[in-house]
Amino acid sequence: MQTDFRAGVVAVIGRPNVGKSSLLNRILKYKLSIVSAKPQTTRDNILGLYNGASSQILFVDTPGIHAPLNKLGERLVERAVSGLEDANVILYVVTIDDRPEQRENARIAEVLREHSDVPVVMAVNKVDLPGSKNKILPVIDRFTKKIKLRDVVPVSAKDGTNTEVLVKTLESLLPVAAPLYPDDMITDRTERFIAQELIREKVIAFTDEEVPHSVAVEIEEFKSPDEYPERRDLFVRATVYVEREGQRAIILGRKGEKIKTIGTAARKALEEMTGHKTYLELWVKVDKGWRDSEKELKRLGYE
């Protein structure tokens, strides 16, 4: 191994809906985290491995930091903050229209002050938007007056602008070390977990208002030809939980048309991920108040 190889953890932090997951997916060239225009999509700290010629970066995608309205929200913020504990570098993602005075960004500033020994690189996302060039320097100026930053890189998760520059910047701040994982590994998450997230992504994509925030997905059965050689296809049985009967009706749709559309989109995503022809069985159930129930949060994996 070369003597100047670098390896370490980069925790990705930011308020909801700034494009953290999209940026990470762009860098990894792999759909590790689900994305949506709706905020608070990411609910877990998800490890994604970038394997370069001279570095291995362990990216940790975290939930967006926000003002929680229920126990689920509290868990998500706790997870985001916990993702910084082992970080060698913090990647703070904002957009060209962000301000440090925004409530979520003010909270993030407090968190960063609590981790003042960790270098912070700020990525200013969405520079592909019309009129963004005139906004880049002002947003950098606003944040550098409030937060101690090691470097700032304007980027676009959508078209890839400056993502290679961002990677090089992060690499330079990592310690000289041997790789921590095999170089053919992309994440420590199982296909079962990613399948669960892909299904939730499709539910979010085809619903509006309060429904996306009230949805949880549980994989009841996951049988892959990789584990069951006698099988020729992937079988997935999953339950979509919501909090109210009205939400269940929205997801089912008239004569079951909406859930059929969701199922078709999810099945195609699963086939693309696994390479296996997939049979997907979806059920929709009401679990009243699950977002504020300690028992249900634990059962659904949000401890």
C-alpha positions, 0 to 999 in steps of 0.5 A, spaced: 500 500 500 502 507 498 505 510 504 500 516 503 494 513 502 488 516 506 482 513 510 477 516 515 470 518 516 466 524 513 459 525 516 454 529 512 450 534 516 445 539 514 438 541 514 432 537 511 432 537 503 438 541 502 440 535 497 445 531 502 443 524 500 443 526 492 450 529 493 452 522 496 449 518 491 452 522 486 459 522 489 459 514 490 455 513 483 450 509 487 444 510 489 445 508 497 440 513 500 433 514 497 431 522 495 425 526 495 423 533 494 419 532 500 424 534 507 426 529 512 426 523 507 433 520 510 431 516 517 438 513 518 445 514 519 447 510 512 455 508 511 457 509 504 464 507 501 468 511 496 474 508 494 479 512 490 486 511 488 489 514 494 483 514 499 477 510 502 472 515 505 467 512 509 461 517 508 455 517 513 449 520 511 445 523 516 438 525 517 436 532 516 437 536 523 430 540 524 425 542 530 422 535 532 414 534 532 414 527 535 418 522 538 420 519 531 423 526 529 427 526 536 430 520 534 432 522 527 436 528 530 439 524 535 441 519 530 444 525 526 448 528 531 451 521 533 453 521 526 459 526 528 462 522 534 467 518 530 468 523 524 475 525 522 471 531 517 464 534 517 461 535 511 456 541 512 451 541 506 447 548 505 444 551 498 445 557 495 439 560 498 441 558 505 442 563 511 445 561 518 439 564 522 434 559 519 432 555 525 435 548 523 442 552 521 442 555 527 441 548 531 447 545 526 451 551 528 451 549 536 452 542 534 458 544 530 461 548 536 460 542 540 465 538 535 470 544 534 476 539 534 473 536 527 474 540 521 468 542 517 468 543 510 461 546 507 458 544 500 454 549 497 449 545 493 444 547 487 449 552 484 446 549 477 440 553 478 438 559 474 441 566 477 446 561 482 452 564 480 451 571 484 448 568 490 455 563 491 459 569 494 454 572 499 452 565 502 459 563 503 460 570 506 454 569 511 456 562 513 464 564 514 462 569 519 458 564 523 461 558 523 469 556 523 470 552 516 476 549 513 474 550 506 468 551 502 466 548 495 460 550 491 457 544 488 451 541 484 448 534 486 444 534 480 449 535 474 456 533 478 459 540 478 465 540 483 464 534 486 471 531 484 474 537 487 470 536 494 472 529 494 479 531 493 478 537 499 475 531 503 481 527 502 486 532 504 483 532 511 483 525 512 489 521 516 494 517 513 491 510 514 490 503 511 483 502 508 478 500 513 474 496 508 475 492 502 475 496 496 469 492 493 464 494 498 459 500 497 455 500 504 455 496 510 447 496 509 444 489 507 439 489 501 433 487 505 434 494 508 435 498 502 429 494 499 425 497 505 428 504 503 426 503 496 419 502 497 418 507 502 421 512 497 416 510 492 410 511 497 413 518 498 414 519 491 406 518 489 403 521 496 403 528 498 401 532 504 402 529 511 402 522 508 410 521 507 412 523 514 407 518 517 409 512 513 414 506 515 416 500 511 417 493 514 420 488 510 416 481 512 419 476 508 426 477 503 428 471 499 433 472 494 436 467 489 443 469 492 441 466 499 436 461 496 439 457 490 432 454 488 429 460 487 429 463 480 426 470 482 426 475 488 420 475 493 419 481 497 413 481 502 413 488 505 408 492 510 407 499 509 404 503 516 401 509 516 397 513 522 390 514 520 385 510 516 385 516 511 392 515 509 391 508 508 386 510 503 390 515 500 396 510 499 391 504 496 387 509 491 381 508 488 380 501 486 387 500 489 390 504 483 395 508 487 398 502 491 399 498 484 403 504 481 407 504 487 408 497 487 410 497 480 415 503 481 418 499 487 419 492 483 423 496 478 427 499 483 428 492 486 430 489 480 435 494 478 438 494 485 439 486 485 439 484 478 433 479 479 426 478 477 422 481 483 415 479 485 413 484 490 407 483 495 405 490 499 400 491 504 398 497 507 396 497 515 394 503 520 398 503 526 395 509 530 400 514 533 407 509 531 411 516 531 410 517 538 410 510 541 417 508 544 414 500 543 413 501 535 419 506 534 423 500 537 419 495 533 420 499 526 428 500 527 428 507 530 431 506 537 
